[in-house]
């Protein structure tokens, strides 16, 4: 058996590699087991490369609006292969960055697939079939998740795509059906529409972006329809047939049937945890609905075994995984005064056009929980910076507890809101009240001024509408 470690992390995604770094910082001898590229799905096939794709789409769309800014250009076009290459180069650069961080923090990287093999043991099988075993006082499971499939819509890599195929198209299809209107589905719909594809989004629930505040969903629907994206909500998919020219999908909405046709179908109907083949059942680790069950400290109930990130369930966000990785490492190291992660204070972002970002409770959820609330709103069209940018679609919304002044939630749609939302995230973490936020000074001219105005509006003090 190889040298014993204080911590062995199985998986090197944003939860796993961050957990390893924090464990090493705390003086624990640490190793990471990874079967593929360092950085996991997020860095190689998710968060980062998709944002590179969406940046290309954003620039391309802006080029078609040059006359609004008094500018001219000729022969505007795109090279799909170059767009994809840039995305892959960005992912490769950051994967190499993780490799550097492992070396810097003296973390051993073991290539292969890891599985629990008894108390304090991890079995490793390399790609060429070689088997070994490492000893670990503590094990952090960070194996992540994969795209969920539904019957009749099994991916084939040609006509039915998952996010993987959608990220590396050889050419932009003329038509696409996106099944699922969560963040992943909407981002791909936004990307492909920017490059001219006819896009239809099919959602089983009664509105797109169903986890967002209802007002945000409605504004997003208006904006996407204006861009030419067709939205079908409350849909039941009856069957999908594949042919040489693409796919035919039969859907029923309010009792009426319709057949949709497209070159490609992108399935974006959620994810399932990678719980298979890592020794969970043999070790006695509890699994529910493809996710590992953990307590507030990410402990599985099996001594010395922790689990983090997408493997343990929603919200399925990279930054949630990283925070859990830090928390697990600090719990193992015996750090005092730790605080469990409050998932209601984790911002969520959708990088479509327009962008969407939120943190905390929606207006409906706040009411469901019995809060008497005050709600504030401020539109992009009334903000000087937004007008100067030519980005007047959207608004900022705040939800406060009317009795205590506690900020319960914040919801945004519009340009760069994914960069703004953390201001409210910090405010909620610090348990800031409306009085604190009203006293805060927001710089002018900035988009962030809308955040202050949305607070003022909740208390009848808005200045610029």
C-alpha positions as a Markdown table, in Angstrom:
| # | Residue | x | y | z |
|---|---|---|---|---|
| 1 | Unk | 0.0 | 0.0 | 0.0 |
| 2 | Unk | 1.2 | 3.5 | -0.8 |
| 3 | Unk | 1.9 | 6.1 | 1.8 |
| 4 | Unk | -1.0 | 7.0 | 4.0 |
| 5 | Unk | -2.8 | 10.4 | 3.6 |
| 6 | Unk | -4.7 | 12.5 | 6.0 |
| 7 | Unk | -7.2 | 13.3 | 3.3 |
| 8 | Unk | -7.9 | 11.7 | -0.1 |
| 9 | Unk | -10.3 | 13.5 | -2.4 |
| 10 | Unk | -12.0 | 11.5 | -5.1 |
| 11 | Unk | -12.7 | 13.9 | -7.9 |
| 12 | Unk | -11.0 | 17.2 | -8.9 |
| 13 | Unk | -13.9 | 19.5 | -9.8 |
| 14 | Unk | -14.5 | 22.9 | -8.1 |
| 15 | Unk | -15.4 | 21.1 | -4.9 |
| 16 | Unk | -12.7 | 18.4 | -4.9 |
| 17 | Unk | -9.6 | 20.5 | -5.9 |
| 18 | Unk | -10.6 | 23.3 | -3.5 |
| 19 | Unk | -11.1 | 20.8 | -0.7 |
| 20 | Unk | -7.7 | 19.5 | -1.4 |
| 21 | Unk | -6.1 | 22.9 | -1.4 |
| 22 | Unk | -7.7 | 23.9 | 1.9 |
| 23 | Unk | -6.8 | 20.6 | 3.5 |
| 24 | Unk | -3.2 | 21.1 | 2.5 |
| 25 | Unk | -3.2 | 24.7 | 3.8 |
| 26 | Unk | -4.3 | 23.2 | 7.1 |
| 27 | Unk | -1.2 | 21.0 | 7.2 |
| 28 | Unk | -2.9 | 17.7 | 6.2 |
| 29 | Unk | -1.2 | 15.4 | 3.8 |
| 30 | Unk | -3.5 | 15.3 | 0.8 |
| 31 | Unk | -4.0 | 13.5 | -2.5 |
| 32 | Unk | -6.6 | 13.9 | -5.3 |
| 33 | Unk | -7.8 | 11.0 | -7.4 |
| 34 | Unk | -9.0 | 12.0 | -10.9 |
| 35 | Unk | -9.9 | 9.8 | -13.8 |
| 36 | Unk | -10.0 | 12.6 | -16.4 |
| 37 | Unk | -8.9 | 16.2 | -16.6 |
| 38 | Unk | -8.2 | 18.2 | -13.5 |
| 39 | Unk | -11.0 | 20.7 | -12.8 |
| 40 | Unk | -13.8 | 18.3 | -13.4 |
| 41 | Unk | -16.9 | 18.9 | -15.5 |
| 42 | Unk | -17.3 | 22.5 | -14.4 |
| 43 | Unk | -14.0 | 23.7 | -15.7 |
| 44 | Unk | -13.7 | 21.4 | -18.7 |
| 45 | Unk | -17.2 | 20.9 | -19.9 |
| 46 | Unk | -19.4 | 23.3 | -17.9 |
| 47 | Unk | -19.2 | 26.6 | -16.3 |
| 48 | Unk | -16.0 | 28.0 | -17.9 |
| 49 | Unk | -16.1 | 26.8 | -21.5 |
| 50 | Unk | -19.8 | 27.7 | -21.8 |
| 51 | Unk | -19.1 | 31.2 | -20.7 |
| 52 | Unk | -16.4 | 31.4 | -23.4 |
| 53 | Unk | -19.0 | 30.3 | -25.9 |
| 54 | Unk | -21.6 | 32.8 | -24.6 |
| 55 | Unk | -19.0 | 35.6 | -24.7 |
| 56 | Unk | -18.4 | 35.0 | -28.4 |
| 57 | Unk | -22.2 | 35.0 | -28.9 |
| 58 | Unk | -22.5 | 38.3 | -27.0 |
| 59 | Unk | -19.8 | 40.0 | -29.1 |
| 60 | Unk | -21.4 | 38.7 | -32.3 |
| 61 | Unk | -24.8 | 40.1 | -31.4 |
| 62 | Unk | -23.2 | 43.4 | -30.4 |
| 63 | Unk | -21.6 | 43.6 | -33.8 |
| 64 | Unk | -25.1 | 43.6 | -35.4 |
| 65 | Unk | -26.0 | 46.6 | -33.2 |
| 66 | Unk | -23.1 | 48.8 | -34.2 |
| 67 | Unk | -25.3 | 51.5 | -35.8 |
| 68 | Unk | -26.8 | 52.2 | -32.3 |
| 69 | Unk | -23.3 | 53.3 | -31.2 |
| 70 | Unk | -22.5 | 55.3 | -34.3 |
| 71 | Unk | -20.1 | 52.6 | -35.6 |
| 72 | Unk | -19.9 | 50.6 | -38.9 |
| 73 | Unk | -18.4 | 47.3 | -40.0 |
| 74 | Unk | -18.6 | 45.2 | -43.1 |
| 75 | Unk | -18.9 | 41.5 | -43.7 |
| 76 | Unk | -19.7 | 40.5 | -40.2 |
| 77 | Unk | -19.5 | 36.8 | -39.8 |
| 78 | Unk | -18.4 | 33.9 | -37.6 |
| 79 | Unk | -16.3 | 30.8 | -37.7 |
| 80 | Unk | -18.0 | 28.1 | -35.6 |
| 81 | Unk | -14.8 | 26.0 | -35.4 |
| 82 | Unk | -12.8 | 29.0 | -34.1 |
| 83 | Unk | -15.5 | 29.8 | -31.6 |
| 84 | Unk | -15.4 | 26.3 | -30.2 |
| 85 | Unk | -11.6 | 26.2 | -30.3 |
| 86 | Unk | -11.4 | 29.4 | -28.2 |
| 87 | Unk | -13.7 | 27.8 | -25.7 |
| 88 | Unk | -11.6 | 24.6 | -25.5 |
| 89 | Unk | -8.4 | 26.7 | -25.2 |
| 90 | Unk | -9.9 | 28.6 | -22.2 |
| 91 | Unk | -10.8 | 25.3 | -20.5 |
| 92 | Unk | -7.4 | 23.8 | -21.2 |
| 93 | Unk | -5.6 | 26.9 | -19.8 |
| 94 | Unk | -7.6 | 26.7 | -16.5 |
| 95 | Unk | -7.1 | 22.9 | -16.2 |
| 96 | Unk | -3.4 | 23.6 | -16.4 |
| 97 | Unk | -3.9 | 26.2 | -13.7 |
| 98 | Unk | -5.4 | 23.6 | -11.4 |
| 99 | Unk | -2.4 | 21.3 | -12.1 |
| 100 | Unk | -0.2 | 24.2 | -11.0 |
| 101 | Unk | -2.2 | 24.7 | -7.8 |
| 102 | Unk | -1.9 | 21.0 | -7.0 |
| 103 | Unk | 1.9 | 21.2 | -7.3 |
| 104 | Unk | 2.1 | 24.5 | -5.4 |
| 105 | Unk | 0.2 | 23.1 | -2.5 |
| 106 | Unk | 2.1 | 19.8 | -2.5 |
| 107 | Unk | -1.0 | 17.8 | -3.3 |
| 108 | Unk | -0.4 | 14.4 | -4.9 |
| 109 | Unk | -2.5 | 13.8 | -8.0 |
| 110 | Unk | -3.3 | 10.1 | -8.6 |
| 111 | Unk | -4.7 | 9.3 | -12.1 |
| 112 | Unk | -7.5 | 6.8 | -12.2 |
| 113 | Unk | -10.9 | 6.0 | -10.8 |
| 114 | Unk | -11.2 | 5.8 | -7.1 |
| 115 | Unk | -13.7 | 3.8 | -4.9 |
| 116 | Unk | -14.1 | 3.1 | -1.3 |
| 117 | Unk | -12.4 | -0.1 | -0.3 |
| 118 | Unk | -13.0 | -0.5 | 3.4 |
| 119 | Unk | -12.3 | 1.8 | 6.3 |
| 120 | Unk | -9.5 | 4.1 | 5.5 |
| 121 | Unk | -8.8 | 2.6 | 2.1 |
| 122 | Unk | -9.4 | 3.8 | -1.5 |
| 123 | Unk | -8.9 | 1.5 | -4.4 |
| 124 | Unk | -7.6 | 3.1 | -7.6 |
| 125 | Unk | -7.8 | 1.7 | -11.2 |
| 126 | Unk | -5.9 | 3.5 | -13.9 |
| 127 | Unk | -7.1 | 3.9 | -17.5 |
| 128 | Unk | -4.8 | 1.0 | -18.5 |
| 129 | Unk | -6.4 | -1.3 | -15.9 |
| 130 | Unk | -3.6 | -1.1 | -13.3 |
| 131 | Unk | -4.9 | -1.4 | -9.7 |
| 132 | Unk | -3.5 | 0.0 | -6.5 |
| 133 | Unk | -4.7 | 1.1 | -3.1 |
| 134 | Unk | -4.1 | 4.2 | -1.0 |
| 135 | Unk | -4.7 | 4.6 | 2.7 |
| 136 | Unk | -6.5 | 7.7 | 4.0 |
| 137 | Unk | -7.7 | 8.8 | 7.5 |
| 138 | Unk | -10.4 | 10.8 | 5.8 |
| 139 | Unk | -12.0 | 10.6 | 2.4 |
| 140 | Unk | -13.9 | 13.3 | 0.6 |
| 141 | Unk | -16.2 | 12.1 | -2.2 |
| 142 | Unk | -16.5 | 14.8 | -4.9 |
| 143 | Unk | -17.5 | 12.7 | -8.0 |
| 144 | Unk | -20.0 | 15.3 | -9.2 |
| 145 | Unk | -23.0 | 14.6 | -11.5 |
| 146 | Unk | -23.9 | 14.0 | -15.1 |
| 147 | Unk | -26.8 | 14.9 | -17.4 |
| 148 | Unk | -30.1 | 13.2 | -16.6 |
| 149 | Unk | -31.8 | 11.3 | -19.4 |
| 150 | Unk | -35.5 | 10.7 | -19.9 |
| 151 | Unk | -37.1 | 7.7 | -21.7 |
| 152 | Unk | -37.5 | 8.4 | -25.4 |
| 153 | Unk | -34.8 | 11.2 | -25.4 |
| 154 | Unk | -31.7 | 9.2 | -24.9 |
| 155 | Unk | -28.6 | 11.0 | -26.3 |
| 156 | Unk | -26.9 | 9.6 | -29.3 |
| 157 | Unk | -24.4 | 12.3 | -29.9 |
| 158 | Unk | -25.8 | 13.1 | -33.4 |
| 159 | Unk | -29.4 | 14.1 | -33.3 |
| 160 | Unk | -30.0 | 14.1 | -29.5 |
| 161 | Unk | -27.3 | 16.1 | -27.7 |
| 162 | Unk | -26.3 | 16.6 | -24.1 |
| 163 | Unk | -24.3 | 19.6 | -23.0 |
| 164 | Unk | -21.1 | 17.9 | -24.1 |
| 165 | Unk | -22.1 | 17.7 | -27.8 |
| 166 | Unk | -23.8 | 21.1 | -27.6 |
| 167 | Unk | -20.4 | 22.7 | -26.6 |
| 168 | Unk | -18.4 | 21.4 | -29.5 |
| 169 | Unk | -20.6 | 21.7 | -32.6 |
| 170 | Unk | -18.8 | 21.2 | -35.9 |
| 171 | Unk | -21.3 | 23.8 | -37.3 |
| 172 | Unk | -24.3 | 25.8 | -36.0 |
| 173 | Unk | -27.4 | 23.8 | -36.8 |
| 174 | Unk | -30.2 | 25.7 | -38.6 |
| 175 | Unk | -32.8 | 24.6 | -36.0 |
| 176 | Unk | -32.7 | 23.3 | -32.5 |
| 177 | Unk | -35.2 | 22.1 | -29.9 |
| 178 | Unk | -34.0 | 22.6 | -26.3 |
| 179 | Unk | -35.8 | 20.4 | -23.7 |
| 180 | Unk | -35.6 | 22.0 | -20.3 |
| 181 | Unk | -35.6 | 25.7 | -19.4 |
| 182 | Unk | -33.3 | 25.8 | -16.4 |
| 183 | Unk | -30.0 | 27.6 | -16.6 |
| 184 | Unk | -28.3 | 25.1 | -18.8 |
| 185 | Unk | -31.1 | 24.9 | -21.4 |
| 186 | Unk | -31.6 | 28.7 | -21.5 |
| 187 | Unk | -27.9 | 29.3 | -21.9 |
| 188 | Unk | -27.7 | 27.0 | -24.9 |
| 189 | Unk | -30.8 | 28.5 | -26.4 |
| 190 | Unk | -29.3 | 31.9 | -26.1 |
| 191 | Unk | -26.0 | 30.8 | -27.6 |
| 192 | Unk | -27.4 | 29.1 | -30.6 |
| 193 | Unk | -30.0 | 31.8 | -31.3 |
| 194 | Unk | -27.2 | 34.4 | -31.3 |
| 195 | Unk | -25.7 | 32.6 | -34.3 |
| 196 | Unk | -28.9 | 32.4 | -36.2 |
| 197 | Unk | -30.4 | 29.0 | -35.3 |
| 198 | Unk | -34.2 | 28.7 | -35.1 |
| 199 | Unk | -34.6 | 27.8 | -31.4 |
| 200 | Unk | -37.6 | 26.3 | -29.6 |
| 201 | Unk | -37.5 | 25.7 | -25.9 |
| 202 | Unk | -39.8 | 23.0 | -24.5 |
| 203 | Unk | -40.6 | 23.1 | -20.8 |
| 204 | Unk | -42.9 | 20.7 | -18.9 |
| 205 | Unk | -43.7 | 23.3 | -16.2 |
| 206 | Unk | -45.9 | 26.3 | -16.7 |
| 207 | Unk | -43.1 | 28.8 | -17.0 |
| 208 | Unk | -39.5 | 29.0 | -18.0 |
| 209 | Unk | -36.7 | 29.3 | -15.4 |
| 210 | Unk | -39.1 | 27.8 | -12.9 |
| 211 | Unk | -36.8 | 28.2 | -9.9 |
| 212 | Unk | -36.6 | 31.9 | -10.4 |
| 213 | Unk | -39.0 | 34.6 | -9.1 |
| 214 | Unk | -42.1 | 34.6 | -11.2 |
| 215 | Unk | -41.6 | 38.2 | -12.3 |
| 216 | Unk | -38.1 | 37.4 | -13.5 |
| 217 | Unk | -39.5 | 34.4 | -15.5 |
| 218 | Unk | -42.0 | 36.6 | -17.2 |
| 219 | Unk | -39.5 | 39.3 | -18.1 |
| 220 | Unk | -37.1 | 36.7 | -19.4 |
| 221 | Unk | -39.8 | 35.1 | -21.6 |
| 222 | Unk | -40.6 | 38.5 | -23.1 |
| 223 | Unk | -36.9 | 39.2 | -23.8 |
| 224 | Unk | -36.3 | 35.7 | -25.3 |
| 225 | Unk | -39.4 | 35.9 | -27.5 |
| 226 | Unk | -38.2 | 39.3 | -28.7 |
| 227 | Unk | -34.9 | 37.6 | -29.7 |
| 228 | Unk | -36.9 | 35.1 | -31.7 |
| 229 | Unk | -36.7 | 32.1 | -29.4 |
| 230 | Unk | -40.0 | 30.2 | -29.3 |
| 231 | Unk | -41.1 | 29.1 | -25.8 |
| 232 | Unk | -43.5 | 26.2 | -25.2 |
| 233 | Unk | -44.4 | 25.7 | -21.6 |
| 234 | Unk | -46.7 | 23.2 | -19.9 |
| 235 | Unk | -45.7 | 20.7 | -22.5 |
| 236 | Unk | -45.8 | 17.0 | -22.5 |
| 237 | Unk | -43.4 | 15.2 | -24.8 |
| 238 | Unk | -45.3 | 12.3 | -26.4 |
| 239 | Unk | -42.5 | 10.9 | -28.6 |
| 240 | Unk | -39.4 | 11.8 | -30.4 |
| 241 | Unk | -38.5 | 10.2 | -33.8 |
| 242 | Unk | -35.0 | 10.5 | -35.3 |
| 243 | Unk | -34.4 | 10.5 | -39.1 |
| 244 | Unk | -31.7 | 11.5 | -41.6 |
| 245 | Unk | -32.8 | 15.1 | -41.5 |
| 246 | Unk | -33.0 | 15.5 | -37.7 |
| 247 | Unk | -35.8 | 14.9 | -35.2 |
| 248 | Unk | -39.5 | 15.1 | -35.0 |
| 249 | Unk | -41.0 | 15.7 | -31.5 |
| 250 | Unk | -44.6 | 15.3 | -30.7 |
| 251 | Unk | -45.8 | 17.5 | -27.8 |
| 252 | Unk | -49.1 | 18.1 | -26.2 |
| 253 | Unk | -50.0 | 21.5 | -24.6 |
| 254 | Unk | -53.4 | 22.1 | -23.0 |
| 255 | Unk | -54.8 | 19.1 | -24.9 |
| 256 | Unk | -53.6 | 20.2 | -28.3 |
| 257 | Unk | -50.9 | 18.2 | -30.2 |
| 258 | Unk | -48.1 | 19.6 | -32.3 |
| 259 | Unk | -45.1 | 18.2 | -34.1 |
| 260 | Unk | -41.9 | 20.1 | -33.8 |
| 261 | Unk | -39.0 | 19.5 | -36.2 |
| 262 | Unk | -35.3 | 20.4 | -35.8 |
| 263 | Unk | -31.9 | 19.2 | -36.9 |
| 264 | Unk | -30.9 | 18.7 | -33.3 |
| 265 | Unk | -32.5 | 18.2 | -29.9 |
| 266 | Unk | -30.5 | 19.3 | -26.8 |
| 267 | Unk | -31.6 | 17.5 | -23.6 |
| 268 | Unk | -31.2 | 19.8 | -20.6 |
| 269 | Unk | -33.5 | 18.2 | -18.0 |
| 270 | Unk | -31.3 | 18.2 | -14.9 |
| 271 | Unk | -28.6 | 16.0 | -13.5 |
| 272 | Unk | -28.0 | 12.9 | -11.5 |
| 273 | Unk | -25.2 | 12.2 | -9.0 |
| 274 | Unk | -22.3 | 10.0 | -10.0 |
| 275 | Unk | -23.0 | 7.5 | -7.2 |
| 276 | Unk | -22.2 | 4.3 | -9.2 |
| 277 | Unk | -19.0 | 2.3 | -8.9 |
| 278 | Unk | -17.4 | 4.2 | -6.0 |
| 279 | Unk | -18.2 | 1.7 | -3.3 |
| 280 | Unk | -21.0 | 3.5 | -1.6 |
| 281 | Unk | -23.3 | 0.5 | -0.9 |
| 282 | Unk | -20.4 | -1.7 | 0.4 |
| 283 | Unk | -19.3 | 1.0 | 2.7 |
| 284 | Unk | -22.8 | 1.7 | 4.0 |
| 285 | Unk | -23.0 | 5.2 | 2.6 |
| 286 | Unk | -26.7 | 6.2 | 2.3 |
| 287 | Unk | -28.0 | 7.3 | -1.1 |
| 288 | Unk | -31.3 | 8.9 | -1.9 |
| 289 | Unk | -32.5 | 9.8 | -5.4 |
| 290 | Unk | -28.9 | 9.5 | -6.9 |
| 291 | Unk | -27.4 | 11.8 | -4.2 |
| 292 | Unk | -25.3 | 11.0 | -1.2 |
| 293 | Unk | -27.0 | 11.9 | 2.1 |
| 294 | Unk | -24.8 | 14.1 | 4.4 |
| 295 | Unk | -25.3 | 16.1 | 7.6 |
| 296 | Unk | -24.6 | 19.9 | 8.0 |
| 297 | Unk | -20.8 | 19.1 | 8.1 |
| 298 | Unk | -20.9 | 17.0 | 4.9 |
| 299 | Unk | -20.4 | 13.8 | 6.9 |
| 300 | Unk | -22.0 | 10.7 | 5.3 |
| 301 | Unk | -22.6 | 8.8 | 8.5 |
| 302 | Unk | -19.6 | 6.5 | 7.7 |
| 303 | Unk | -16.7 | 7.4 | 9.9 |
| 304 | Unk | -14.1 | 9.4 | 8.0 |
| 305 | Unk | -16.1 | 9.7 | 4.8 |
| 306 | Unk | -17.4 | 13.0 | 3.6 |
| 307 | Unk | -19.3 | 14.1 | 0.4 |
| 308 | Unk | -19.6 | 17.4 | -1.3 |
| 309 | Unk | -20.9 | 19.3 | -4.4 |
| 310 | Unk | -23.3 | 18.0 | -7.0 |
| 311 | Unk | -23.0 | 14.5 | -5.5 |
| 312 | Unk | -25.0 | 15.6 | -2.4 |
| 313 | Unk | -27.7 | 17.5 | -4.3 |
| 314 | Unk | -29.0 | 20.9 | -5.1 |
| 315 | Unk | -28.3 | 23.7 | -5.7 |
| 316 | Unk | -26.0 | 22.2 | -8.4 |
| 317 | Unk | -23.6 | 25.1 | -8.4 |
| 318 | Unk | -19.8 | 25.1 | -8.6 |
| 319 | Unk | -19.4 | 27.8 | -5.9 |
| 320 | Unk | -21.6 | 25.8 | -3.6 |
| 321 | Unk | -19.3 | 22.8 | -4.2 |
| 322 | Unk | -16.2 | 24.9 | -3.4 |
| 323 | Unk | -17.6 | 26.2 | -0.2 |
| 324 | Unk | -18.6 | 22.7 | 0.9 |
| 325 | Unk | -15.0 | 21.5 | 0.0 |
| 326 | Unk | -13.6 | 24.2 | 2.3 |
| 327 | Unk | -16.1 | 23.3 | 5.1 |
| 328 | Unk | -15.3 | 19.6 | 4.9 |
| 329 | Unk | -11.6 | 20.2 | 5.0 |
| 330 | Unk | -11.9 | 22.5 | 8.0 |
| 331 | Unk | -14.1 | 20.0 | 9.8 |
| 332 | Unk | -11.6 | 17.3 | 9.3 |
| 333 | Unk | -8.8 | 19.6 | 10.5 |
| 334 | Unk | -10.7 | 20.5 | 13.6 |
| 335 | Unk | -11.1 | 24.2 | 12.8 |
| 336 | Unk | -13.2 | 25.9 | 15.5 |
| 337 | Unk | -16.2 | 28.2 | 15.0 |
| 338 | Unk | -17.4 | 26.7 | 11.8 |
| 339 | Unk | -20.7 | 27.6 | 10.3 |
| 340 | Unk | -22.9 | 25.3 | 8.3 |
| 341 | Unk | -23.7 | 26.3 | 4.8 |
| 342 | Unk | -27.0 | 28.2 | 4.4 |
| 343 | Unk | -28.0 | 27.3 | 0.8 |
| 344 | Unk | -30.6 | 30.1 | 0.8 |
| 345 | Unk | -27.7 | 32.5 | 0.7 |
| 346 | Unk | -26.0 | 31.0 | -2.4 |
| 347 | Unk | -26.4 | 33.2 | -5.5 |
| 348 | Unk | -27.5 | 31.5 | -8.7 |
| 349 | Unk | -26.7 | 32.8 | -12.2 |
| 350 | Unk | -27.9 | 32.2 | -15.8 |
| 351 | Unk | -25.6 | 33.7 | -18.4 |
| 352 | Unk | -28.1 | 34.2 | -21.2 |
| 353 | Unk | -29.0 | 37.4 | -23.0 |
| 354 | Unk | -30.3 | 39.0 | -20.9 |
| 355 | Unk | -28.5 | 37.6 | -17.8 |
| 356 | Unk | -30.4 | 36.4 | -14.8 |
| 357 | Unk | -29.2 | 36.3 | -11.2 |
| 358 | Unk | -30.8 | 35.7 | -7.8 |
| 359 | Unk | -30.2 | 35.0 | -4.1 |
| 360 | Unk | -32.5 | 34.1 | -1.3 |
| 361 | Unk | -36.2 | 33.7 | -1.3 |
| 362 | Unk | -38.6 | 34.5 | -4.2 |
| 363 | Unk | -41.6 | 36.7 | -3.4 |
| 364 | Unk | -43.8 | 33.6 | -3.4 |
| 365 | Unk | -41.5 | 31.6 | -1.2 |
| 366 | Unk | -41.2 | 34.4 | 1.3 |
| 367 | Unk | -45.0 | 34.6 | 1.5 |
| 368 | Unk | -45.3 | 30.8 | 1.8 |
| 369 | Unk | -42.9 | 30.9 | 4.8 |
| 370 | Unk | -45.2 | 33.4 | 6.6 |
| 371 | Unk | -43.3 | 36.6 | 6.1 |
| 372 | Unk | -45.1 | 39.9 | 5.8 |
| 373 | Unk | -43.0 | 41.5 | 3.0 |
| 374 | Unk | -42.0 | 44.7 | 1.4 |
| 375 | Unk | -41.0 | 44.5 | -2.3 |
| 376 | Unk | -38.9 | 47.0 | -4.2 |
| 377 | Unk | -38.2 | 47.2 | -8.0 |
| 378 | Unk | -36.0 | 49.4 | -10.2 |
| 379 | Unk | -35.9 | 49.2 | -14.0 |
| 380 | Unk | -32.8 | 49.2 | -16.2 |
| 381 | Unk | -34.4 | 51.8 | -18.4 |
| 382 | Unk | -34.2 | 54.4 | -15.6 |
| 383 | Unk | -30.5 | 53.9 | -15.0 |
| 384 | Unk | -28.0 | 56.2 | -16.6 |
| 385 | Unk | -25.2 | 53.6 | -17.1 |
| 386 | Unk | -27.7 | 51.1 | -18.6 |
| 387 | Unk | -28.9 | 53.7 | -21.1 |
| 388 | Unk | -25.3 | 54.6 | -22.0 |
| 389 | Unk | -24.5 | 50.9 | -22.5 |
| 390 | Unk | -27.5 | 50.5 | -24.7 |
| 391 | Unk | -28.8 | 47.8 | -22.3 |
| 392 | Unk | -32.2 | 48.9 | -21.0 |
| 393 | Unk | -33.9 | 45.5 | -20.7 |
| 394 | Unk | -34.5 | 44.2 | -17.2 |
| 395 | Unk | -35.0 | 45.2 | -13.6 |
| 396 | Unk | -33.7 | 44.6 | -10.0 |
| 397 | Unk | -36.1 | 43.3 | -7.4 |
| 398 | Unk | -35.7 | 43.1 | -3.6 |
| 399 | Unk | -37.8 | 41.3 | -1.0 |
| 400 | Unk | -37.6 | 42.3 | 2.7 |
| 401 | Unk | -39.3 | 41.2 | 5.9 |
| 402 | Unk | -41.6 | 44.1 | 6.7 |
| 403 | Unk | -41.2 | 43.6 | 10.4 |
| 404 | Unk | -37.5 | 43.2 | 10.8 |
| 405 | Unk | -36.1 | 44.8 | 7.7 |
| 406 | Unk | -34.2 | 41.5 | 6.9 |
| 407 | Unk | -33.3 | 41.1 | 3.2 |
| 408 | Unk | -35.0 | 37.9 | 2.3 |
| 409 | Unk | -34.1 | 37.7 | -1.4 |
| 410 | Unk | -33.0 | 39.6 | -4.4 |
| 411 | Unk | -33.7 | 38.9 | -8.1 |
| 412 | Unk | -32.2 | 40.5 | -11.2 |
| 413 | Unk | -32.5 | 40.3 | -15.0 |
| 414 | Unk | -30.4 | 42.4 | -17.4 |
| 415 | Unk | -26.9 | 43.2 | -18.5 |
| 416 | Unk | -24.1 | 42.1 | -16.1 |
| 417 | Unk | -26.4 | 41.1 | -13.2 |
| 418 | Unk | -24.3 | 38.0 | -12.6 |
| 419 | Unk | -21.6 | 40.4 | -11.5 |
| 420 | Unk | -24.0 | 42.5 | -9.4 |
| 421 | Unk | -25.8 | 39.8 | -7.4 |
| 422 | Unk | -22.9 | 39.1 | -5.0 |
| 423 | Unk | -23.5 | 42.5 | -3.4 |
| 424 | Unk | -26.8 | 41.2 | -2.1 |
| 425 | Unk | -25.2 | 37.9 | -1.3 |
| 426 | Unk | -22.7 | 39.6 | 1.0 |
| 427 | Unk | -25.5 | 41.7 | 2.5 |
| 428 | Unk | -27.5 | 38.6 | 3.4 |
| 429 | Unk | -24.5 | 36.8 | 4.8 |
| 430 | Unk | -23.8 | 39.8 | 7.1 |
| 431 | Unk | -27.5 | 39.8 | 8.0 |
| 432 | Unk | -27.8 | 43.4 | 6.7 |
| 433 | Unk | -31.2 | 45.2 | 7.1 |
| 434 | Unk | -32.8 | 47.8 | 4.9 |
| 435 | Unk | -31.4 | 50.5 | 7.1 |
| 436 | Unk | -27.8 | 49.4 | 6.4 |
| 437 | Unk | -28.4 | 49.2 | 2.7 |
| 438 | Unk | -30.1 | 52.6 | 2.5 |
| 439 | Unk | -27.0 | 54.1 | 4.2 |
| 440 | Unk | -24.7 | 52.4 | 1.7 |
| 441 | Unk | -23.3 | 54.7 | -1.0 |
| 442 | Unk | -23.4 | 53.3 | -4.5 |
| 443 | Unk | -21.1 | 54.9 | -7.1 |
| 444 | Unk | -22.4 | 56.9 | -10.0 |
| 445 | Unk | -22.8 | 56.1 | -12.9 |
| 446 | Unk | -22.9 | 52.4 | -12.4 |
| 447 | Unk | -25.4 | 49.6 | -12.8 |
| 448 | Unk | -25.1 | 48.9 | -9.1 |
| 449 | Unk | -27.1 | 52.1 | -8.4 |
| 450 | Unk | -30.2 | 50.1 | -9.3 |
| 451 | Unk | -29.4 | 47.8 | -6.3 |
| 452 | Unk | -29.7 | 50.8 | -3.9 |
| 453 | Unk | -32.8 | 52.2 | -5.7 |
| 454 | Unk | -34.6 | 48.8 | -5.5 |
| 455 | Unk | -34.0 | 48.9 | -1.7 |
| 456 | Unk | -35.4 | 52.5 | -1.5 |
| 457 | Unk | -38.4 | 51.5 | -3.6 |
| 458 | Unk | -39.3 | 48.8 | -1.1 |
| 459 | Unk | -39.6 | 51.5 | 1.5 |
| 460 | Unk | -41.3 | 54.2 | -0.6 |
| 461 | Unk | -38.1 | 56.3 | -1.0 |
| 462 | Unk | -37.1 | 55.6 | -4.6 |
| 463 | Unk | -35.4 | 58.6 | -6.2 |
| 464 | Unk | -35.2 | 58.0 | -10.0 |
| 465 | Unk | -38.6 | 56.6 | -11.1 |
